[in-house]
């Protein structure tokens, strides 16, 4: 299945980015990065081009999320996140 690098907003305040693969009942985010603090001045969309100097994040590995928990997703440039 094709994966696309996305920023995924999940209920309960989680924001995770990584390579997203959609399955029947869930999505699998590989190379997952949890965005702890956006560090933006223009909102979450500013992170589609990569983290800012003030963004705080950490690696999580592989994360499985039920589809029902996903609020929305934004396509982003993964190469800038994976430096």
N, C-alpha and C positions, 0 to 999 in steps of 0.2 A: 504494500500500500504506500501511496505517496505521502510524505511528511512535508509540512510547511512550518517555518519558524514563525511563532506567534507569541503575543503577549496575551495571556489568558486570565481573565478576572473571574474569580471563583467566590461563591458565597462565603460568609464569615470572614471577609477581609483579605483573603489570599490573592496575591498577584504573582503569577509564575510565568516565565517565558521559557521557550525551548522548542524543539521539533515536535509538532503535534501530529499524531496519527489518530484518526477517528475510527472507532470500532462500533459494534452494535449498540452497547449500552454505556460505553465510557470512551474517554480519550486517554491516550498514553502520551505523556510529555517526556521525551528523552533528552538528556543533557539539560535537565531542568535547572532553572535559576530562579530563586525566590527573591522578588524585589521587596525589600524591607522598607525602604524609604525612596520615594520617587526622585527627589532632588531636582524637580522641574519648576519652571515659572509659568508654563503654559499648559499644564495638565499631562495626563498619561500618554497622550498621543505623541508628545515630544520624545518619548523613549523608543519610537519606532526606528529611529536612526542609530540607536545604541544608548548606553548609559551616559549620563552627564557626569561632571566631576563630583557632584554632590549626591549621586545615586548610591544607595547602600544595598548590596545584594550578596547572596551566597549560593553556592552550588548545592543541588539536592539529588542529583543522579536521575533516576527514573521515577516518575510520579504517575499514578493512575487516578483519574478523576471521573466520577459518574457524570454523564451528560447533564442530568437534572441539576447539578450543582454549578454549572457554568453559566455566568451571567452574560458575558460577551467575550469576543476574541478580536485581536487586532494583528494583522500581518505586519511583521517587522523584519529588519535586516539582521539576520543571524550572525553574519560575519563580523559585525561590529560588537556584538555581545560576546562572542567567543574568542576574543583576542587574548 
